[in-house]
């Protein structure tokens, strides 16, 4: 699953830890043969997990730029790449390819398109 995500999304091998985290997150919320009629997450926590936050790994996400950090004619969002969800909070992990930083945000817009090409 990890190799397929890396190849399909066109991200470099540098992001393999993020791909593994997202893969485990998905697998823990998916039905398996080992636990009957429930997901591993449900068996562990006792409650049904939500999957409404699932997005396509590597899809485009637009991170909001606060009013204080932009002028009137600047863009209101920065184009980033979706890397998964934070294990510390209910935030999404995004990679800003311009600043080369991973950021955590709670609210942003998603586009399921992948027009970044190869990201290193």
Residue pairs with C-beta under 8 A, 6 or more apart in sequence:
1 23
1 27
2 16
2 19
2 20
2 23
5 19
5 22
5 23
5 57
5 58
6 13
6 15
6 16
6 19
8 58
9 57
9 58
9 81
9 114
9 119
10 58
10 114
10 116
10 117
10 118
10 119
11 19
11 58
11 81
11 118
11 119
12 118
12 119
12 120
14 120
15 83
15 95
15 119
18 83
18 84
18 93
18 95
18 102
19 57
21 84
21 87
22 57
22 83
22 84
22 85
25 84
25 85
26 54
27 40
28 39
28 40
28 41
28 44
28 49
29 39
29 40
29 41
29 49
29 51
30 39
31 37
31 38
31 39
32 39
32 40
34 40
35 42
35 43
38 48
39 48
39 49
41 49
42 48
42 49
53 85
53 92
55 61
55 82
55 92
55 110
55 112
56 82
56 112
56 114
57 82
57 83
57 84
58 81
58 82
58 83
58 114
58 116
58 119
59 81
59 82
59 110
59 111
59 112
59 113
59 114
60 79
60 80
60 81
60 82
60 110
60 111
60 113
60 114
60 115
60 116
61 80
61 81
61 82
61 92
61 94
61 108
61 109
61 110
61 111
62 77
62 78
62 79
62 80
62 108
62 109
62 110
62 111
63 77
63 78
63 80
63 94
63 96
63 103
63 105
63 108
64 76
64 77
64 105
64 107
64 108
65 74
65 75
65 76
65 77
65 78
70 76
77 108
77 109
78 96
78 98
79 97
80 94
80 95
80 96
80 97
80 103
80 108
81 94
81 95
81 97
81 116
81 119
82 92
82 93
82 94
82 110
83 93
83 94
83 95
83 102
84 92
84 93
85 91
85 92
85 93
86 92
86 93
86 104
88 104
89 104
89 106
90 106
91 104
91 105
91 106
92 104
92 105
92 106
92 108
93 102
93 103
93 104
94 102
94 103
94 104
94 105
94 108
95 101
95 102
95 103
95 119
96 102
96 103
97 116
97 119
